[in-house]
Amino acid sequence: MAPIANVYVEQANSKILMFDSSFESPVCPKAMDWKPYYPEELLQKGAKVEFADIGCGYGGLLVALAPLFPETLMLGMEIRVKVSDYVMDRVAGLRQEQSEVTGGYNNVACIRSNAMKYLPNFFEKAQLSKMFFLFPDPHFKKAKHKWRIINTSLLAEYAYVLRPGGLLYTATDVEVLHKWMVEHINQHLLFVRVTDEELQEDIVVEKVLQSTEEGIKVARNNGDKYLAVFRRVEDPYVQ
């Protein structure tokens, strides 16, 4: 049987860039030019993006994690043009302000793209060590559940780009969406939920819940936050 994580449609054979509205995506990860996003000295060392914040909003999580992992390249993916422009400007400003600080936010970047369509165009198999899906659009109407960022078909792509042992973080203030995400990820053979005991040792969890603009707003309104983290496990069909 073919490996579970390889069920996504192979997109690397095309010789032209694919377009979605007003933004473009590379035909495959090797075609992606990262030079406009990260300093060349980091790329020359062979560094690749390891953390991906899907629907990164205004970049709160990325800004919080950057000093904690100065050697790790992080990418925010945001489909809203004004929001992604804001994050790009925010990162540029932080780089200028912190130019003499170790790391200096050079490890953070943002791209405007539709991650639901083009994620495998940016990342190679098993490239990522962490993925974040924080306070996504709940799409309450049943007819729009197919647009939820966590669903059966998209989980195959997430498993493809996330390396074994890598972590997938979800957070929301909508209990029904939390249950939906947990149910769907639990059903996937390549993910297992991380225990609460393990999460107590994870320095990322606090930032996940407290650093995003949505998370801050929920806390200000005394709302509930629901967290679930899953580990990518080895594919049982790979020998």
Disulfide bonds with the S-S distance in Angstrom:
none
